[in-house]
Amino acid sequence: MDNLEQALAELGLPAHDNNQLPSSELRFPDGGHYRIEISGVERVSSLQTLIKEAEQQQVPVHRIIATVGGATYLTQAELRDFAQLAREQKIEVVMTPGPRRGWDGGRQIATSEGLVSGMRLRGMDAVRHWLKDIERCMAAGFRGFLVADEGVLWLVNQLRQKGVIPEDVIFKLSVFAGQANPAGAHVAQQLGANTFNPLADLNLPMLSAIRSTIRIPLDVYLCLVNSMGGFVRFYEAAEIARVAAPCYFKIEPGPSEEAMYAPWNPDSYHDDMMRDRVRNAAVALELIGRENPGLKCSPAGGDDLAIPR
């Protein structure tokens, strides 16, 4: 191990977390350091509420993570309406296909110790069902999908290269994949991820080290559900953007994903959640402007976004 640091450098990995915190030289194609991502837009009415609140608060929403409870809960007509509205507003949509772990007969993930096995799809039938849900969403016009299983990420990238999945479809590696260091980030990029969500509790040197390893955007939580930590990082946002650009700032406060994304929650529940999340984004934008006004937020509707077709 005497040549460990040299070997890591040859592999494109840093030997340490980056405590020097250099400014990232990378940007979005439009020159932006950061963008806004709102998670948990579950239905058409939620999207309508988000759009109205974003206009009122003057928040540019670049990306939404949709149907976290599972796209299988929306009819084909609802999926088409959702895609059309997002297309009109030029918002990138990353759909969450279903069914997923915990919805089938396997109960290992529902136990305290089995939880560490991660959000992997059990068996090839589950993989096929997941792919069929992607097919259903693509037919409605969606071009972005959330992936929590690295093996499935490899598979969909292979299908994209073969033309089975259109080349303009993007895949986001979920926080539930549990990657948290430059090696894991490198694997995510190598497997075909277009955007990467590391664990939510990484500090600035850790994020900076990851940025030195990959070129794809980092998706960084500014606020998180209570069941996963419940922290708020608004005052760190400017420094995160400086060292980790290009990055999406993720806004997802609330009690737990299980509670928030249950399909039986009424429209009013989701509408209130959207208003709160857009206001959270407005606070983050305000603080970034105060802490480092030289940082640039991308304009809404960029040409590189995976806007529904």
URSULFEN-V433383 format. One record per residue. N is the residue number from 1. RES is the residue in three letters. OMEGA is omega in radians with two decimals (NA if undefined). Layout:
# URSULFEN-V433383
n;res;omega
N;RES;OMEGA
N;RES;OMEGA
This chain:
# URSULFEN-V433383
n;res;omega
1;MET;-3.12
2;ASP;-3.09
3;ASN;-3.04
4;LEU;-3.07
5;GLU;3.10
6;GLN;3.14
7;ALA;3.10
8;LEU;3.13
9;ALA;3.12
10;GLU;3.10
11;LEU;3.13
12;GLY;-3.11
13;LEU;3.06
14;PRO;3.13
15;ALA;-3.08
16;HIS;2.88
17;ASP;-2.94
18;ASN;-3.11
19;ASN;3.10
20;GLN;3.08
21;LEU;3.08
22;PRO;3.08
23;SER;3.08
24;SER;3.10
25;GLU;-3.09
26;LEU;-3.14
27;ARG;2.91
28;PHE;-3.12
29;PRO;3.14
30;ASP;3.13
31;GLY;-3.10
32;GLY;3.02
33;HIS;-3.00
34;TYR;3.09
35;ARG;-3.11
36;ILE;3.09
37;GLU;3.09
38;ILE;-3.11
39;SER;2.96
40;GLY;3.06
41;VAL;-2.87
42;GLU;-3.06
43;ARG;-3.06
44;VAL;-3.13
45;SER;3.09
46;SER;3.13
47;LEU;3.10
48;GLN;3.12
49;THR;3.12
50;LEU;-3.10
51;ILE;-3.14
52;LYS;-3.13
53;GLU;3.12
54;ALA;3.09
55;GLU;-3.12
56;GLN;-3.10
57;GLN;-3.10
58;GLN;3.11
59;VAL;3.05
60;PRO;3.10
61;VAL;-3.08
62;HIS;-3.06
63;ARG;2.97
64;ILE;2.96
65;ILE;-2.95
66;ALA;3.05
67;THR;3.13
68;VAL;3.05
69;GLY;3.12
70;GLY;3.14
71;ALA;-3.14
72;THR;-3.13
73;TYR;3.11
74;LEU;3.05
75;THR;3.11
76;GLN;3.11
77;ALA;3.11
78;GLU;3.09
79;LEU;3.13
80;ARG;3.12
81;ASP;3.11
82;PHE;-3.11
83;ALA;-3.12
84;GLN;-3.13
85;LEU;3.10
86;ALA;3.12
87;ARG;3.13
88;GLU;-3.12
89;GLN;-3.14
90;LYS;3.11
91;ILE;3.04
92;GLU;3.14
93;VAL;3.01
94;VAL;-3.09
95;MET;3.07
96;THR;-3.13
97;PRO;3.04
98;GLY;0.04
99;PRO;-3.10
100;ARG;3.10
101;ARG;-3.13
102;GLY;3.11
103;TRP;-3.10
104;ASP;-3.06
105;GLY;-3.11
106;GLY;-3.08
107;ARG;-3.13
108;GLN;-3.09
109;ILE;-3.12
110;ALA;3.13
111;THR;-3.08
112;SER;3.13
113;GLU;3.13
114;GLY;-3.13
115;LEU;-3.09
116;VAL;3.09
117;SER;3.01
118;GLY;-3.08
119;MET;3.12
120;ARG;3.09
121;LEU;-3.07
122;ARG;3.03
123;GLY;-3.07
124;MET;3.07
125;ASP;3.12
126;ALA;3.10
127;VAL;-3.14
128;ARG;3.12
129;HIS;3.11
130;TRP;3.12
131;LEU;3.09
132;LYS;3.09
133;ASP;3.03
134;ILE;3.14
135;GLU;3.13
136;ARG;3.13
137;CYS;3.11
138;MET;3.11
139;ALA;3.10
140;ALA;3.07
141;GLY;-3.08
142;PHE;-3.07
143;ARG;3.10
144;GLY;-3.06
145;PHE;3.11
146;LEU;-3.14
147;VAL;3.14
148;ALA;-3.03
149;ASP;-3.08
150;GLU;3.08
151;GLY;3.10
152;VAL;3.06
153;LEU;3.08
154;TRP;-3.08
155;LEU;-3.09
156;VAL;3.07
157;ASN;3.06
158;GLN;3.12
159;LEU;3.09
160;ARG;3.12
161;GLN;3.13
162;LYS;-3.14
163;GLY;3.08
164;VAL;2.99
165;ILE;-3.10
166;PRO;-3.05
167;GLU;-3.13
168;ASP;3.09
169;VAL;3.11
170;ILE;3.11
171;PHE;3.13
172;LYS;3.08
173;LEU;-3.02
174;SER;3.00
175;VAL;-3.13
176;PHE;2.98
177;ALA;3.00
178;GLY;3.14
179;GLN;-2.96
180;ALA;-3.13
181;ASN;-3.09
182;PRO;3.13
183;ALA;3.10
184;GLY;3.10
185;ALA;3.11
186;HIS;3.10
187;VAL;3.14
188;ALA;3.13
189;GLN;-3.12
190;GLN;-3.13
191;LEU;3.05
192;GLY;3.10
193;ALA;3.07
194;ASN;3.14
195;THR;-2.87
196;PHE;3.14
197;ASN;3.09
198;PRO;3.05
199;LEU;-2.96
200;ALA;-2.98
201;ASP;3.14
202;LEU;3.13
203;ASN;-3.05
204;LEU;3.11
205;PRO;3.11
206;MET;3.12
207;LEU;3.12
208;SER;3.11
209;ALA;3.09
210;ILE;-3.13
211;ARG;3.14
212;SER;-3.03
213;THR;-3.02
214;ILE;3.14
215;ARG;-3.11
216;ILE;-3.13
217;PRO;3.00
218;LEU;3.12
219;ASP;-2.94
220;VAL;3.11
221;TYR;2.93
222;LEU;2.99
223;CYS;-2.88
224;LEU;3.13
225;VAL;-3.09
226;ASN;-3.09
227;SER;3.11
228;MET;3.09
229;GLY;3.05
230;GLY;-3.07
231;PHE;3.10
232;VAL;-3.07
233;ARG;-3.07
234;PHE;-3.09
235;TYR;3.06
236;GLU;-2.97
237;ALA;-3.11
238;ALA;3.13
239;GLU;3.08
240;ILE;3.14
241;ALA;-3.12
242;ARG;-3.02
243;VAL;-3.02
244;ALA;-3.12
245;ALA;-0.03
246;PRO;-3.11
247;CYS;2.96
248;TYR;3.05
249;PHE;-3.07
250;LYS;3.13
251;ILE;-3.12
252;GLU;3.05
253;PRO;3.09
254;GLY;-3.09
255;PRO;-3.13
256;SER;3.10
257;GLU;3.14
258;GLU;-3.12
259;ALA;-3.01
260;MET;-2.97
261;TYR;3.01
262;ALA;-3.02
263;PRO;-3.11
264;TRP;3.05
265;ASN;-3.10
266;PRO;3.13
267;ASP;-3.09
268;SER;3.12
269;TYR;-3.12
270;HIS;3.13
271;ASP;3.11
272;ASP;3.14
273;MET;3.12
274;MET;3.13
275;ARG;3.14
276;ASP;-3.07
277;ARG;3.08
278;VAL;3.09
279;ARG;3.05
280;ASN;3.12
281;ALA;3.12
282;ALA;3.10
283;VAL;-3.14
284;ALA;3.13
285;LEU;3.12
286;GLU;-3.10
287;LEU;3.07
288;ILE;3.12
289;GLY;3.12
290;ARG;-3.03
291;GLU;-3.11
292;ASN;-3.08
293;PRO;3.11
294;GLY;3.12
295;LEU;-3.06
296;LYS;2.96
297;CYS;3.11
298;SER;2.99
299;PRO;3.14
300;ALA;3.00
301;GLY;-3.12
302;GLY;-3.09
303;ASP;-3.09
304;ASP;-3.12
305;LEU;3.11
306;ALA;-3.13
307;ILE;3.13
308;PRO;-3.10
309;ARG;NA
